[in-house]
Amino acid sequence: MIFIMAEILKEFVETPLDIKGLDLILNKGWGIKKTDKALIITDKGDGDNCLAPTLALEEVKALEKIGCTCDIYLQEIKAGLDKIDLQLLEKIKKLEPGSVIAVSVSNNVGILPETEGNISFKKFILDRNLNFIYSRDLAQVKKSDWSLFAKAISFNTSAHEKRWLDIKEIIDSGKEMIIKTDKGTDLHLDITGREAYLTCGNKNYGGTNLPFGEIFIAPVEDKSTGKVIVDGTSKILSGAVLVKDSFELEFSNGRIINNTSESFASTIDHIKDNDPTGSKGIETLAELGIGLNPDAKLIGLMLVDEKTLGTAHVAIGGNGSFGGKNECKYHFDQVFRNPRIWVDGKEIKV
């Protein structure tokens, strides 16, 4: 749409977010320094929900406090299969490696045109060695939950980092993960040769979004077997929704063979029908993630829900940005509660 000044962005903001030390979080988490240039991508908000520009403004203030020069791109709200603005795409292509991309949008930034290949926007950014801070679907957060969102972002990970790295080491050296719940989840993953990523406020271990507090891995794509009972949050095309009636996903040879969620199945079918090239590999189990953040709660925003302590999640679709081999434009997380997790027969305590 247009590039704007921070003063114009303020026109769309009603109440500031109370995020403690965001400049320090960005500096440590991404290694951002005062000589870096930053591009902030946002929109005006969706109706009465202005969380997207509100977070964007907080990011601008934090980045400018570090000493960065910020450009702000204001786009129209992107939904469903909307394409990214070509003007924005060309701007990104001209950024120097090490520059910062901060996306704070009501729904999505838009999918890439076919000329860029069958990859996600995230992989497109990371392949250019850009620092990537990604916050999407923000219009789904109720105003009453904004404080929970801010609290989860403000979570100080320093006291937990060593223990989390111990968990990462166990997973990195493992060959098989088994995940079970009392509701019936029984999933077996081959993780041979795969490395876990950790969002712990230190970019050396991976992770691209806020809040921190998740360890995740791309299992071997054709080996996942078993079922997951999703009873937390489900990501569908229109965004994330809190699950009222749990549903089952069953996998064989790494692909979904049974899906009892009408809305999630409809999402997959719609994308396959309307983007057959981009949806290649969309039914592949791409990720197993474990929530680690005690200040996060299930609020219907995947950025927060997938980090919530006491949950785990699987995702289908692309995993090329975190060590996998399944290139797909789409990625849909499904959160479930109270997992028990074993690596090579040893139970992990999180």
Secondary structure, 3 states (H helix, E strand, C coil): CEEECHHHHHHHCCCCCCCCCHHHHHHHHHCCCCCCEEEEEECCCECCECHHHHHHHHHHHHHHHHCCEEEEEECCCECCCCECCHHHHHHHHCCCCCCEEEEECCCECCECCHHHCCCCHHHHHHCCCCEEEEECCHHHCCHHHHHHHHHHHHCCCCCCHHHHHHHHHHHHCCCEEEEECCCCCEEEEECCCCCCEEECCCHHHCCCCCCCCEEEECCCCCCCEEEEEECCEEEECCEEEECCCCEEEEEECCEEEEECCHHHHHHHHHHHHHCCCCCCCCCEEEEEEEECECCCCCCCCHHHHCCECCEEEEEEECCHHHCCCCCCCCEEEEEEECCEEEECCEEECC
